[in-house]
Amino acid sequence: MSAPESPVLELFHRIADPPSATARRFVTDHALEDRVRFRNLTYEEVEKDWRERGGHTSPALWDGTRLYQGAEAVVARLLAVVNLGRDDS
């Protein structure tokens, strides 16, 4: 029996946006690349998904239930993942 897969979090970001860079850096600095899917808002389909989830600010993190918007909210949500070692959505 294999361990259950952890849900993948989706990070909606913009490459040239400093707050987005903060969120991406947190993901890489804390080795969360296997848990977080980077979604670049340059692409129409990605922007559509972001807007469907209520997106209006980048970066934004979708955890399957809720969209956390802005670098502070995104980092706080990711910090919970790091500190708990699991996803408490």
OpenMM code with the backbone's topology and positions (N, CA, C; nanometers):
from openmm import Vec3, app, unit

residues = "MET SER ALA PRO GLU SER PRO VAL LEU GLU LEU PHE HIS ARG ILE ALA ASP PRO PRO SER ALA THR ALA ARG ARG PHE VAL THR ASP HIS ALA LEU GLU ASP ARG VAL ARG PHE ARG ASN LEU THR TYR GLU GLU VAL GLU LYS ASP TRP ARG GLU ARG GLY GLY HIS THR SER PRO ALA LEU TRP ASP GLY THR ARG LEU TYR GLN GLY ALA GLU ALA VAL VAL ALA ARG LEU LEU ALA VAL VAL ASN LEU GLY ARG ASP ASP SER".split()
positions = [
    Vec3(0.0848, -0.1182, 0.0000),
    Vec3(0.0000, 0.0000, 0.0000),
    Vec3(0.0887, 0.1237, 0.0000),
    Vec3(0.0675, 0.2122, -0.0949),
    Vec3(0.1512, 0.3320, -0.1039),
    Vec3(0.0896, 0.4455, -0.0222),
    Vec3(0.1757, 0.5412, 0.0146),
    Vec3(0.1308, 0.6576, 0.0909),
    Vec3(0.0402, 0.7429, 0.0038),
    Vec3(-0.0618, 0.8058, 0.0638),
    Vec3(-0.1486, 0.8911, -0.0173),
    Vec3(-0.0718, 1.0101, -0.0721),
    Vec3(-0.1101, 1.0482, -0.1921),
    Vec3(-0.0445, 1.1636, -0.2552),
    Vec3(-0.0876, 1.2921, -0.1869),
    Vec3(0.0075, 1.3812, -0.1652),
    Vec3(-0.0248, 1.5120, -0.1099),
    Vec3(-0.0896, 1.5953, -0.2190),
    Vec3(-0.1876, 1.6743, -0.1824),
    Vec3(-0.2484, 1.7590, -0.2854),
    Vec3(-0.1482, 1.8610, -0.3366),
    Vec3(-0.1607, 1.8918, -0.4622),
    Vec3(-0.0722, 1.9916, -0.5217),
    Vec3(-0.1362, 2.1286, -0.5056),
    Vec3(-0.0598, 2.2223, -0.4537),
    Vec3(-0.1029, 2.3604, -0.4421),
    Vec3(-0.0664, 2.4297, -0.5726),
    Vec3(-0.1472, 2.5263, -0.6140),
    Vec3(-0.1209, 2.5992, -0.7370),
    Vec3(-0.0837, 2.7426, -0.7042),
    Vec3(0.0352, 2.7836, -0.7472),
    Vec3(0.0807, 2.9203, -0.7262),
    Vec3(0.0655, 2.9988, -0.8557),
    Vec3(-0.0292, 3.0901, -0.8566),
    Vec3(-0.0498, 3.1786, -0.9707),
    Vec3(0.0432, 3.2977, -0.9517),
    Vec3(0.1252, 3.3264, -1.0532),
    Vec3(0.2287, 3.4291, -1.0380),
    Vec3(0.2558, 3.4998, -1.1697),
    Vec3(0.3279, 3.6099, -1.1569),
    Vec3(0.3766, 3.6845, -1.2732),
    Vec3(0.5287, 3.6933, -1.2602),
    Vec3(0.5996, 3.6612, -1.3664),
    Vec3(0.7458, 3.6551, -1.3638),
    Vec3(0.8085, 3.7856, -1.3160),
    Vec3(0.7667, 3.8993, -1.3686),
    Vec3(0.8322, 4.0276, -1.3372),
    Vec3(0.7773, 4.0952, -1.2118),
    Vec3(0.6880, 4.0306, -1.1408),
    Vec3(0.6224, 4.0887, -1.0235),
    Vec3(0.7007, 4.0555, -0.8961),
    Vec3(0.7558, 4.1570, -0.8257),
    Vec3(0.8350, 4.1297, -0.7044),
    Vec3(0.7612, 4.0479, -0.5977),
    Vec3(0.6321, 4.0740, -0.5685),
    Vec3(0.5650, 3.9876, -0.4705),
    Vec3(0.5559, 3.8419, -0.5171),
    Vec3(0.5382, 3.8214, -0.6466),
    Vec3(0.5374, 3.6849, -0.6992),
    Vec3(0.6731, 3.6188, -0.6808),
    Vec3(0.7798, 3.6962, -0.7002),
    Vec3(0.9153, 3.6427, -0.6802),
    Vec3(0.9352, 3.5999, -0.5351),
    Vec3(0.8794, 3.6758, -0.4420),
    Vec3(0.8874, 3.6402, -0.3003),
    Vec3(0.8222, 3.5042, -0.2762),
    Vec3(0.7053, 3.4839, -0.3327),
    Vec3(0.6336, 3.3568, -0.3159),
    Vec3(0.7095, 3.2414, -0.3814),
    Vec3(0.7591, 3.2625, -0.5027),
    Vec3(0.8351, 3.1560, -0.5708),
    Vec3(0.9607, 3.1212, -0.4924),
    Vec3(1.0281, 3.2226, -0.4400),
    Vec3(1.1507, 3.2001, -0.3625),
    Vec3(1.1202, 3.1177, -0.2367),
    Vec3(1.0090, 3.1464, -0.1711),
    Vec3(0.9717, 3.0693, -0.0525),
    Vec3(0.9548, 2.9218, -0.0890),
    Vec3(0.8877, 2.8961, -0.2009),
    Vec3(0.8675, 2.7575, -0.2463),
    Vec3(1.0016, 2.6884, -0.2661),
    Vec3(1.0932, 2.7516, -0.3376),
    Vec3(1.2220, 2.6870, -0.3652),
    Vec3(1.3103, 2.6799, -0.2412),
    Vec3(1.3107, 2.7841, -0.1580),
    Vec3(1.3924, 2.7834, -0.0366),
    Vec3(1.3485, 2.6755, 0.0625),
    Vec3(1.2215, 2.6367, 0.0569),
    Vec3(1.1696, 2.5369, 0.1499),
    Vec3(1.1415, 2.4028, 0.0815),
    Vec3(1.1977, 2.3847, -0.0374),
    Vec3(1.1899, 2.2577, -0.1114),
    Vec3(1.0454, 2.2074, -0.1246),
    Vec3(0.9575, 2.2976, -0.1657),
    Vec3(0.8167, 2.2619, -0.1832),
    Vec3(0.7787, 2.2395, -0.3292),
    Vec3(0.8772, 2.2296, -0.4146),
    Vec3(0.8490, 2.2156, -0.5583),
    Vec3(0.7625, 2.0933, -0.5894),
    Vec3(0.7698, 1.9891, -0.5077),
    Vec3(0.6882, 1.8703, -0.5322),
    Vec3(0.5440, 1.8901, -0.4860),
    Vec3(0.5172, 1.9963, -0.4126),
    Vec3(0.3838, 2.0247, -0.3607),
    Vec3(0.3169, 2.1426, -0.4295),
    Vec3(0.3966, 2.2277, -0.4949),
    Vec3(0.3433, 2.3520, -0.5508),
    Vec3(0.3658, 2.3556, -0.7015),
    Vec3(0.2588, 2.3730, -0.7730),
    Vec3(0.2655, 2.3862, -0.9195),
    Vec3(0.2674, 2.5350, -0.9527),
    Vec3(0.3707, 2.5792, -1.0214),
    Vec3(0.3803, 2.7192, -1.0638),
    Vec3(0.2917, 2.7397, -1.1864),
    Vec3(0.2057, 2.8430, -1.1820),
    Vec3(0.1158, 2.8742, -1.2928),
    Vec3(0.1365, 3.0197, -1.3310),
    Vec3(0.1999, 3.0408, -1.4435),
    Vec3(0.2357, 3.1737, -1.4914),
    Vec3(0.1131, 3.2426, -1.5535),
    Vec3(0.0772, 3.3574, -1.4979),
    Vec3(-0.0411, 3.4296, -1.5431),
    Vec3(-0.0269, 3.4923, -1.6811),
    Vec3(0.0862, 3.4741, -1.7450),
    Vec3(0.1043, 3.5200, -1.8824),
    Vec3(0.0150, 3.4416, -1.9778),
    Vec3(-0.0154, 3.3187, -1.9423),
    Vec3(-0.0927, 3.2310, -2.0300),
    Vec3(-0.2424, 3.2485, -2.0068),
    Vec3(-0.3157, 3.2605, -2.1154),
    Vec3(-0.4598, 3.2850, -2.1110),
    Vec3(-0.5348, 3.1799, -2.0290),
    Vec3(-0.5019, 3.0522, -2.0483),
    Vec3(-0.5728, 2.9460, -1.9761),
    Vec3(-0.5455, 2.9530, -1.8257),
    Vec3(-0.4244, 2.9934, -1.7894),
    Vec3(-0.3891, 3.0068, -1.6474),
    Vec3(-0.4649, 3.1246, -1.5870),
    Vec3(-0.4666, 3.2367, -1.6578),
    Vec3(-0.5399, 3.3533, -1.6087),
    Vec3(-0.6888, 3.3212, -1.5937),
    Vec3(-0.7438, 3.2440, -1.6861),
    Vec3(-0.8842, 3.2030, -1.6779),
    Vec3(-0.9079, 3.1213, -1.5509),
    Vec3(-0.8226, 3.0242, -1.5230),
    Vec3(-0.8354, 2.9421, -1.4016),
    Vec3(-0.8275, 3.0291, -1.2760),
    Vec3(-0.7322, 3.1229, -1.2752),
    Vec3(-0.7126, 3.2144, -1.1615),
    Vec3(-0.8385, 3.2980, -1.1386),
    Vec3(-0.8914, 3.3556, -1.2453),
    Vec3(-1.0124, 3.4386, -1.2337),
    Vec3(-1.1332, 3.3563, -1.1889),
    Vec3(-1.1447, 3.2326, -1.2380),
    Vec3(-1.2554, 3.1446, -1.1975),
    Vec3(-1.2506, 3.1143, -1.0476),
    Vec3(-1.1330, 3.1202, -0.9894),
    Vec3(-1.1168, 3.0952, -0.8459),
    Vec3(-1.1286, 3.2249, -0.7639),
    Vec3(-1.1579, 3.3358, -0.8322),
    Vec3(-1.1742, 3.4644, -0.7639),
    Vec3(-1.0496, 3.5503, -0.7648),
    Vec3(-0.9532, 3.5166, -0.8497),
    Vec3(-0.8270, 3.5887, -0.8546),
    Vec3(-0.8387, 3.7327, -0.8982),
    Vec3(-0.7688, 3.8190, -0.8241),
    Vec3(-0.7568, 3.9596, -0.8611),
    Vec3(-0.6215, 4.0159, -0.8208),
    Vec3(-0.5465, 3.9437, -0.7398),
    Vec3(-0.4152, 3.9888, -0.6930),
    Vec3(-0.3150, 3.8758, -0.7109),
    Vec3(-0.1948, 3.9098, -0.7561),
    Vec3(-0.0892, 3.8080, -0.7647),
    Vec3(0.0228, 3.8469, -0.6684),
    Vec3(0.0880, 3.7467, -0.6155),
    Vec3(0.0655, 3.6049, -0.6356),
    Vec3(-0.0610, 3.5585, -0.5644),
    Vec3(-0.1049, 3.4396, -0.6016),
    Vec3(-0.2187, 3.3766, -0.5365),
    Vec3(-0.1934, 3.2268, -0.5283),
    Vec3(-0.2372, 3.1674, -0.4197),
    Vec3(-0.2170, 3.0244, -0.3976),
    Vec3(-0.3514, 2.9564, -0.3795),
    Vec3(-0.3793, 2.8595, -0.4661),
    Vec3(-0.5018, 2.7805, -0.4587),
    Vec3(-0.4688, 2.6494, -0.3898),
    Vec3(-0.5428, 2.6184, -0.2828),
    Vec3(-0.5162, 2.4938, -0.2108),
    Vec3(-0.6225, 2.3881, -0.2360),
    Vec3(-0.7047, 2.4118, -0.3373),
    Vec3(-0.8108, 2.3176, -0.3692),
    Vec3(-0.9445, 2.3597, -0.3118),
    Vec3(-0.9395, 2.4515, -0.2153),
    Vec3(-1.0601, 2.5000, -0.1501),
    Vec3(-1.0671, 2.6512, -0.1496),
    Vec3(-0.9530, 2.7121, -0.1214),
    Vec3(-0.9485, 2.8565, -0.1012),
    Vec3(-0.8325, 2.9177, -0.1807),
    Vec3(-0.8525, 3.0421, -0.2255),
    Vec3(-0.7478, 3.1165, -0.2954),
    Vec3(-0.6915, 3.2212, -0.1998),
    Vec3(-0.5639, 3.2092, -0.1694),
    Vec3(-0.4925, 3.3051, -0.0840),
    Vec3(-0.4248, 3.4041, -0.1768),
    Vec3(-0.4487, 3.5344, -0.1586),
    Vec3(-0.3989, 3.6344, -0.2512),
    Vec3(-0.3058, 3.7331, -0.1830),
    Vec3(-0.1986, 3.7675, -0.2549),
    Vec3(-0.0965, 3.8569, -0.2030),
    Vec3(0.0171, 3.7762, -0.1410),
    Vec3(0.1382, 3.8302, -0.1491),
    Vec3(0.2571, 3.7573, -0.1035),
    Vec3(0.2473, 3.7170, 0.0431),
    Vec3(0.1984, 3.8054, 0.1296),
    Vec3(0.1911, 3.7723, 0.2726),
    Vec3(0.0977, 3.6547, 0.2986),
    Vec3(-0.0186, 3.6557, 0.2367),
    Vec3(-0.1145, 3.5464, 0.2554),
    Vec3(-0.0606, 3.4155, 0.1982),
    Vec3(0.0031, 3.4238, 0.0827),
    Vec3(0.0597, 3.3041, 0.0196),
    Vec3(0.1696, 3.2449, 0.1073),
    Vec3(0.2619, 3.3285, 0.1523),
    Vec3(0.3725, 3.2790, 0.2355),
    Vec3(0.3187, 3.2233, 0.3674),
    Vec3(0.2194, 3.2877, 0.4273),
    Vec3(0.1617, 3.2368, 0.5522),
    Vec3(0.1021, 3.0979, 0.5307),
    Vec3(0.0318, 3.0779, 0.4203),
    Vec3(-0.0277, 2.9465, 0.3909),
    Vec3(0.0800, 2.8427, 0.3669),
    Vec3(0.1834, 2.8798, 0.2936),
    Vec3(0.2936, 2.7868, 0.2681),
    Vec3(0.3710, 2.7567, 0.3958),
    Vec3(0.3841, 2.8539, 0.4835),
    Vec3(0.4529, 2.8337, 0.6103),
    Vec3(0.3799, 2.7295, 0.6944),
    Vec3(0.2479, 2.7291, 0.6888),
    Vec3(0.1698, 2.6268, 0.7598),
    Vec3(0.2025, 2.4883, 0.7066),
    Vec3(0.2197, 2.4772, 0.5761),
    Vec3(0.2568, 2.3489, 0.5157),
    Vec3(0.3937, 2.3054, 0.5658),
    Vec3(0.4884, 2.3987, 0.5682),
    Vec3(0.6258, 2.3691, 0.6129),
    Vec3(0.6257, 2.3314, 0.7609),
    Vec3(0.5602, 2.4106, 0.8443),
    Vec3(0.5624, 2.3892, 0.9895),
    Vec3(0.4903, 2.2612, 1.0308),
    Vec3(0.3805, 2.2306, 0.9652),
    Vec3(0.3044, 2.1134, 1.0014),
    Vec3(0.3494, 1.9883, 0.9284),
    Vec3(0.4209, 2.0102, 0.8189),
    Vec3(0.4653, 1.8954, 0.7400),
    Vec3(0.3519, 1.8282, 0.6659),
    Vec3(0.2384, 1.8949, 0.6651),
    Vec3(0.1224, 1.8396, 0.5964),
    Vec3(0.0314, 1.9554, 0.5573),
    Vec3(-0.0710, 1.9218, 0.4857),
    Vec3(-0.1659, 2.0227, 0.4380),
    Vec3(-0.2937, 2.0101, 0.5193),
    Vec3(-0.3293, 2.1143, 0.5944),
    Vec3(-0.4484, 2.1124, 0.6787),
    Vec3(-0.5674, 2.1821, 0.6164),
    Vec3(-0.5865, 2.1749, 0.4868),
    Vec3(-0.6989, 2.2449, 0.4239),
    Vec3(-0.8285, 2.1908, 0.4765),
] * unit.nanometer
topology = app.Topology()
chain = topology.addChain("A")
for resn in residues:
    res = topology.addResidue(resn, chain)
    for name in ("N", "CA", "C"):
        topology.addAtom(name, app.Element.getBySymbol(name[0]), res)
